[in-house]
Amino acid sequence: MKPSELIAFIEQHQLIEKTITIERNEFLKTAGTNDTNIYLVEEGSLRVFVVDKPDSHREEERNIRFGYKNNILVSLDSFLTEKPSEFTIQAIKKTKLKIIPKERFMNFLNQDENHLRIWVKILEDLVIQQIEREKDLLTSSPKERFERVLKRSPQLFQEIPNRHIANYLRMTPETLSRLKKS
């Protein structure tokens, strides 16, 4: 199921509880908190990151995922376990989100076997995305990482600032700029 089909399906079944708008740089979720909502990005963009503490003198944010128009975003570990997550979700620009609470979503899933199949498909897609992300991190060449992400998510380069993409790809903004030019 394509993301646009999934969003249409969610809207058709009236799973959205409310719509919110968060301002640029505002946090949707902070590390150490629970968040069991599913978010549909209507407009704007967000980043999901963790704070890496390689030594006691400094902290570094590590972008691990982005959300932009027609994406679904969820703090999956918190959603599944209902425990705090170390993920932080922050708006990169003013963002409008539709919210589906976990309880409403789970009630919907349990109404029909076909709904459960859709959930399995969503989880399968998330696992595949995570595998692709791991490949990106394990690929040694910045050029290979850039090409893989460009092929998989060309829209990313129109929606997300270069400094965040460079962080995601584990390279300097200058390296990303050179790769984009070549």
C-alpha positions as CSV (number, residue, x, y, z in Angstrom):
1,M,0.0,0.0,0.0
2,K,1.4,3.3,-1.1
3,P,1.6,6.1,1.5
4,S,-1.1,8.1,-0.3
5,E,-3.4,5.1,-0.4
6,L,-2.8,4.5,3.4
7,I,-3.6,8.2,4.1
8,A,-6.8,8.0,2.1
9,F,-7.7,4.8,3.9
10,I,-7.1,6.4,7.3
11,E,-9.2,9.4,6.3
12,Q,-12.0,7.3,4.8
13,H,-12.3,5.4,8.1
14,Q,-12.3,8.6,10.2
15,L,-9.4,7.6,12.4
16,I,-8.1,11.2,12.7
17,E,-9.0,12.7,16.0
18,K,-7.7,16.2,15.5
19,T,-5.3,18.4,13.6
20,I,-2.5,20.5,15.1
21,T,0.0,23.0,13.9
22,I,3.4,23.4,15.4
23,E,5.8,26.2,14.7
24,R,9.3,26.0,13.2
25,N,11.8,24.6,15.8
26,E,8.9,23.6,18.1
27,F,9.1,20.1,19.6
28,L,6.3,17.5,18.9
29,K,8.0,15.0,21.3
30,T,11.0,15.2,23.5
31,A,13.4,12.5,24.6
32,G,12.3,10.7,27.7
33,T,8.6,11.0,27.1
34,N,5.8,8.7,25.9
35,D,4.1,9.3,22.6
36,T,1.7,6.8,21.3
37,N,0.1,8.9,18.5
38,I,0.4,8.4,14.8
39,Y,1.0,11.6,12.9
40,L,0.1,12.3,9.3
41,V,2.1,15.2,7.9
42,E,-0.3,17.5,6.0
43,E,2.3,20.2,5.3
44,G,5.7,21.2,6.6
45,S,8.5,19.0,7.7
46,L,10.0,17.4,10.9
47,R,13.1,15.6,11.9
48,V,13.4,12.7,14.3
49,F,16.7,12.7,16.2
50,V,18.6,11.3,19.2
51,V,21.3,13.0,21.2
52,D,24.6,11.1,21.0
53,K,27.0,11.7,23.9
54,P,30.4,10.4,22.6
55,D,32.1,11.9,25.6
56,S,31.1,13.9,28.6
57,H,32.1,17.2,27.1
58,R,29.8,17.5,24.2
59,E,26.5,16.3,22.8
60,E,25.7,15.7,19.1
61,E,22.2,15.4,17.6
62,R,21.9,12.6,15.1
63,N,19.0,12.8,12.6
64,I,17.5,9.4,12.0
65,R,14.3,10.1,10.1
66,F,12.4,12.9,8.5
67,G,8.7,13.6,7.9
68,Y,7.2,15.8,5.3
69,K,3.9,16.1,3.3
70,N,2.0,12.9,3.0
71,N,4.4,11.0,5.4
72,I,3.3,9.1,8.4
73,L,5.5,9.7,11.5
74,V,5.4,7.8,14.8
75,S,7.8,7.2,17.7
76,L,7.5,3.5,17.0
77,D,9.2,2.3,20.1
78,S,7.0,4.3,22.4
79,F,3.9,3.5,20.3
80,L,4.6,-0.3,20.7
81,T,5.8,-0.4,24.3
82,E,4.0,2.7,25.7
83,K,7.2,3.5,27.5
84,P,9.4,6.6,27.1
85,S,11.5,6.9,24.0
86,E,14.9,8.6,23.5
87,F,13.6,10.1,20.2
88,T,12.9,13.8,19.8
89,I,10.7,15.0,17.1
90,Q,11.1,18.7,16.1
91,A,9.5,20.8,13.4
92,I,12.0,22.0,10.7
93,K,9.4,24.4,9.5
94,K,5.8,25.2,10.4
95,T,4.0,21.9,10.2
96,K,0.4,20.8,10.2
97,L,-0.3,17.3,11.5
98,K,-3.3,15.0,11.7
99,I,-3.3,12.9,14.9
100,I,-4.5,9.3,15.3
101,P,-4.4,8.2,18.9
102,K,-3.2,4.6,19.5
103,E,-6.4,3.6,21.3
104,R,-8.6,4.6,18.3
105,F,-6.2,2.9,15.9
106,M,-6.0,-0.3,17.9
107,N,-9.8,-0.5,18.2
108,F,-10.0,0.0,14.4
109,L,-7.5,-2.8,13.8
110,N,-9.4,-5.2,16.0
111,Q,-12.7,-4.7,14.2
112,D,-11.7,-6.5,11.0
113,E,-9.0,-9.0,9.9
114,N,-8.3,-6.9,6.8
115,H,-7.4,-4.0,9.0
116,L,-4.9,-6.2,10.8
117,R,-3.4,-7.2,7.4
118,I,-2.9,-3.5,6.7
119,W,-1.1,-3.0,10.0
120,V,1.2,-5.9,9.2
121,K,2.0,-4.3,5.9
122,I,2.7,-1.0,7.6
123,L,5.1,-2.7,10.0
124,E,6.8,-4.6,7.2
125,D,7.3,-1.3,5.3
126,L,8.8,0.2,8.5
127,V,11.2,-2.8,8.9
128,I,12.3,-2.4,5.2
129,Q,12.9,1.3,5.7
130,Q,15.0,0.5,8.8
131,I,17.0,-2.0,6.9
132,E,17.6,0.6,4.2
133,R,18.7,3.1,6.8
134,E,21.1,0.6,8.3
135,K,22.6,-0.1,4.8
136,D,23.0,3.7,4.4
137,L,25.0,3.9,7.7
138,L,27.1,0.9,6.9
139,T,28.0,2.0,3.4
140,S,31.5,3.4,3.6
141,S,31.5,6.0,0.9
142,P,29.6,9.3,1.3
143,K,28.9,9.2,-2.4
144,E,27.2,5.8,-2.1
145,R,25.1,7.0,0.9
146,F,24.0,10.1,-1.0
147,E,23.1,8.1,-4.2
148,R,21.1,5.5,-2.2
149,V,19.1,8.2,-0.4
150,L,18.6,10.2,-3.6
151,K,17.3,7.2,-5.4
152,R,15.0,6.1,-2.5
153,S,13.7,9.5,-1.5
154,P,14.3,12.3,-4.1
155,Q,11.6,14.5,-2.4
156,L,13.8,14.6,0.7
157,F,16.1,17.0,-1.1
158,Q,13.3,19.4,-1.8
159,E,11.7,19.3,1.7
160,I,14.7,19.2,4.1
161,P,17.6,21.6,4.5
162,N,21.0,20.4,3.5
163,R,22.5,20.6,6.9
164,H,19.9,18.1,8.3
165,I,20.4,15.8,5.3
166,A,24.2,15.9,5.8
167,N,23.7,15.0,9.4
168,Y,21.4,12.2,8.5
169,L,24.0,10.9,5.9
170,R,26.8,11.3,8.4
171,M,28.8,13.8,6.3
172,T,29.7,17.5,6.4
173,P,27.4,19.9,4.7
174,E,30.3,20.7,2.4
175,T,30.6,17.1,1.3
176,L,26.9,16.9,0.6
177,S,27.1,20.1,-1.5
178,R,30.0,18.7,-3.6
179,L,28.0,15.5,-4.1
180,K,24.9,17.4,-5.2
181,K,26.9,19.3,-7.7
182,S,28.6,16.3,-9.3
